Amino acid sequence: MSTTRKSEPQDVVITHPNRETSAAKSTKAFMVALLAASCVLLFIITWGAWGHQAGALFLQVVIGGLFGYFAYLVAQWRSGILPVAAGTAVFAGVFAAVSVPGWFDRNGDGYQSPPLPENLVGVLILAFAVLQLVVIVVALRAFTQQWQVEVEVPRDEYYGATRA
């Protein structure tokens, strides 16, 4: 039976070296902006087509809220949410891409006009679908930067103190 002696806990500081690069900082800022833009654009589309979306309102409000929440988490350096945001963008982007032609093809009888012009709603939905493609690419790129890596550094070394 071997006895191992526990070393005394060192006074360490946990750092995240991958978050300190300019590429990671700019990717994070861009990702937050994309997610916030997705949230705002989806709420504009929801308001602009209110009552004309055949039951999709609840889903749009939930997805818009999720994008806002994802933007908050990414701003807090939570890299685990990036693949979830990419998956949600795939889901939302598919629904947006499928619905675009219907908004440009509303010339028939029986269609009511939404608060925004139909062509404008179609353009906004098309822009939202393209935005989701960008969200997917940037989220996966940000995830490869490994923001979650932690390194323990002795406190003296971290603050640059010299030992005498």
C-alpha distance (Angstrom), angle and dihedral (degrees) to the residues before:
residue distance angle dihedral
M1 . . .
S2 3.69 . .
T3 3.72 123.4 .
T4 3.72 118.0 -150.2
R5 3.67 120.0 -160.8
K6 3.74 116.1 -133.4
S7 3.70 111.5 -126.6
E8 3.72 115.2 -127.4
P9 3.78 112.8 -98.6
Q10 3.73 110.2 -96.3
D11 3.71 122.2 -135.9
V12 3.80 97.2 -106.5
V13 3.76 137.1 168.5
I14 3.80 120.6 -145.4
T15 3.79 111.8 -135.5
H16 3.79 133.1 -175.8
P17 3.81 104.3 -144.2
N18 3.81 95.1 -179.5
R19 3.80 90.9 60.7
E20 3.79 92.9 58.8
T21 3.80 97.2 67.2
S22 3.76 119.3 100.2
A23 3.82 89.9 -127.6
A24 3.81 91.4 58.3
K25 3.80 92.9 46.0
S26 3.80 93.5 49.3
T27 3.81 92.2 44.3
K28 3.80 90.1 51.2
A29 3.81 92.2 49.3
F30 3.81 91.4 47.2
M31 3.81 91.6 47.7
V32 3.82 91.9 50.3
A33 3.81 89.8 49.3
L34 3.82 92.1 48.8
L35 3.80 93.1 49.2
A36 3.80 92.3 45.9
A37 3.82 90.1 48.4
S38 3.82 89.6 50.0
C39 3.79 90.1 51.8
V40 3.80 94.5 47.9
L41 3.81 94.6 42.6
L42 3.79 92.1 49.5
F43 3.80 91.4 51.0
I44 3.84 90.3 48.7
I45 3.82 89.7 51.2
T46 3.80 90.6 46.9
W47 3.80 91.9 51.5
G48 3.82 93.0 41.1
A49 3.79 93.6 54.3
W50 3.81 97.9 32.7
G51 3.78 111.6 159.6
H52 3.81 95.2 9.4
Q53 3.78 102.8 81.0
A54 3.79 103.4 82.9
G55 3.79 100.7 -121.6
A56 3.78 99.3 -36.5
L57 3.80 94.3 113.4
F58 3.80 96.3 91.9
L59 3.80 91.9 48.7
Q60 3.80 91.7 48.1
V61 3.80 92.7 50.6
V62 3.82 91.1 48.8
I63 3.81 93.5 47.9
G64 3.80 91.4 45.4
G65 3.80 89.8 51.5
L66 3.79 90.3 48.2
F67 3.79 91.6 53.1
G68 3.80 89.7 51.6
Y69 3.80 90.7 49.2
F70 3.80 91.3 46.9
A71 3.82 89.8 52.4
Y72 3.81 89.4 53.5
L73 3.82 92.2 49.6
V74 3.80 93.8 47.3
A75 3.81 88.9 50.3
Q76 3.83 85.7 57.4
W77 3.86 90.8 53.4
R78 3.83 94.0 -108.5
S79 3.79 99.3 156.5
G80 3.81 93.9 177.0
I81 3.79 90.3 74.9
L82 3.82 93.2 59.2
P83 3.83 96.8 83.7
V84 3.81 89.1 44.2
A85 3.81 89.5 52.3
A86 3.81 90.0 48.9
G87 3.80 91.1 50.4
T88 3.79 91.6 48.4
A89 3.81 89.0 49.0
V90 3.82 89.9 53.3
F91 3.80 90.1 50.9
A92 3.81 94.4 46.3
G93 3.80 93.4 40.9
V94 3.80 93.4 54.4
F95 3.79 92.0 51.5
A96 3.79 90.9 46.3
A97 3.80 93.9 48.8
V98 3.80 91.9 49.4
S99 3.81 92.9 50.3
V100 3.83 98.0 48.3
P101 3.84 98.1 85.2
G102 3.80 91.8 50.7
W103 3.79 92.1 60.8
F104 3.81 93.1 53.4
D105 3.81 92.0 46.2
R106 3.80 100.8 59.0
N107 3.81 99.1 115.0
G108 3.80 95.3 110.7
D109 3.78 128.3 98.8
G110 3.78 120.0 -86.6
Y111 3.79 97.7 39.6
Q112 3.76 116.8 122.7
S113 3.76 121.3 -148.8
P114 3.81 115.9 -109.7
P115 3.83 121.5 -140.8
L116 3.82 89.9 -90.6
P117 3.83 122.8 47.1
E118 3.80 113.1 -88.6
N119 3.81 94.2 -121.0
L120 3.81 91.0 51.4
V121 3.81 90.8 51.0
G122 3.82 88.6 50.3
V123 3.80 91.8 51.2
L124 3.82 91.1 47.6
I125 3.80 91.3 50.4
L126 3.81 90.6 48.1
A127 3.82 89.3 50.3
F128 3.81 88.9 49.1
A129 3.82 91.1 52.1
V130 3.81 91.4 50.8
L131 3.81 90.1 45.6
Q132 3.80 88.9 55.4
L133 3.81 90.3 56.1
V134 3.79 89.1 53.8
V135 3.83 90.9 47.0
I136 3.81 90.1 53.5
V137 3.81 94.0 50.2
V138 3.81 95.6 44.5
A139 3.82 93.6 43.9
L140 3.79 92.1 53.3
R141 3.80 91.1 44.9
A142 3.81 90.3 50.5
F143 3.79 91.1 48.9
T144 3.81 90.8 57.0
Q145 3.81 89.6 57.6
Q146 3.83 88.8 72.4
W147 3.80 99.6 -137.6
Q148 3.81 89.6 175.5
V149 3.84 96.6 67.9
E150 3.81 111.4 119.0
V151 3.79 126.9 -164.0
E152 3.80 125.2 -168.6
V153 3.78 112.0 -136.5
P154 3.82 124.3 -178.2
R155 3.78 109.7 -106.8
D156 3.81 93.3 -122.0
E157 3.78 91.4 52.7
Y158 3.78 92.9 45.0
Y159 3.78 93.9 53.8
G160 3.79 92.9 40.3
A161 3.81 95.9 -115.6
T162 3.80 117.1 156.3
R163 3.73 122.7 -136.0
A164 3.73 117.1 -125.1
